[in-house]
Amino acid sequence: MSHSHIPPELITNILSHLPVKSLVRFLCVSRQWYDLISDSGFVKKQLNRSVETNRDRTVILLEHDGSHCGNGLCFNFDDDEDQFCNAVKIYPPLQHCDILDCCDGLVCLLKGREEVVIWNPLLRKYRKLPSEKPKGVTNFWFPQFAFCRDHQNDDYKVLRLALFHYNDLPIEIKVYSLKSQRWKKVEEQWPNKDICHWESASLDGVVHWLVADYGVLDKESLLAFDLASEKFKLYTTPVSPDLNQETRLEVLGGYLCFLVNVFEEYNDVWFMKEYGVESSWTRIYKIERDAVNWDFELFEYYKPLMFSKNGKKVLLEEHWKNNATLVEHNVEKIYSKNLIWYDMEKKQGKRVKNWSFPDAFRTATCIGSLLLLDGDNVIDPWQRNASPSEGLNLLLKAVDELENEMQEG
């Protein structure tokens, strides 16, 4: 039966409701469908639909050896949010890397100081960024990266701070644009502030850090850098610094989060309910000591990943310190050993039990996205050393599997 009588806008609307896995299969239906699905307008429409419906929710677990990430597992739990079933092995485009951040189904990875990759794990596509060293400096510098979407310019950007040892050079700020595929130096100067924690939090085109005046750590504030305007702005935090607590920034459910870990007592989480309005800080939940058993000597904090579909639970990543491993700027590497569903009404946490989980891991959360459909293919390790004849057999096998799936569908 021909579908030529069906209006193109109706086909577009129907396809935009489908998960990414189905859309990738339908690229092979016809040239017309390939052009439609790969069109930038359709990619945006499908992404907006995924964000609105919270569809294709996926958790990526990459094995962690105490200093770097390796291969991992992909879990999709749209049907039953409490179950992590049907694990799929995934292979990141970089080995011995670390997860920087994730946004709209894209994951930003870092290897060493300069090798940065933007990866769509559901499509198995990636884009490697060109290497960019600070001018006039070869050693004694280290980077701090952030990654997010610049909504104003409809672009995805990687921000890099270059900090220097043993000299008085100012912090260098550069931004990579996925749209223009080049680095640009930011003229705005870094404020006279010291970074309290190297982990930043990115939300709606703005990168955030916890900072303080140099040598005055009891006056913590929130520093925001807008990737569109390339300007800085300072905000107050909801809780004053204290020697008996640690504070961090995260993003959860589309809100900027302020986390407070009061040693051996509780974890507190605050939302900036109305972005940019300091009086809108609201405490969302509090994890008491007896809600989840933890080892206080190694426990760091609970990183919030996402809400359950009914909004009553939050998925947490239990962060542990690895005292044996220090990175260049003397920041302890953090890794995870457990995922926890925390019920905010019952105020109880339950660890996710799954024998396929790595012993230690880092996580990234994704939604279904066709971004980077034109990127390079990630080659699985078992394919890299295949002979030409083996490569042909693998290709034919993949085509047969695709045809079978389409017939079953």
Secondary structure, DSSP 8 states (H G I E B T S, - for coil): ---TTS-HHHHHHHHTTS-HHHHHHHTTT-HHHHHHHHSHHHHHHHHHHHHHHT-S-EEEEEEE-SS-EEEEEEEE-SS-TT---S-EEE--SSSSBEEEEEETTEEEEEETTTEEEEEETTTTEEEE------TT--SSEEEEEEEEEETTTTEEEEEEEEEESSS----EEEEEETTTTEEEE--S---S-EES-S--EEETTEEEEEEEETTEEEEEEEEEEETTTTEEEEE--SS---TTEEEEEEEETTEEEEEEEETTTEEEEEEESSTT-GGGEEEEEEEETTTS---TTTEEEEEEEEE-TTSSEEEEEEEEEEEEEE-TTS-EEEEEEEEEEEETTTTEEEE---TTS-SSEEEEEE----TTTTSEE---HHHHT--HHHHHHHHHHHHHHHHHHHHH-
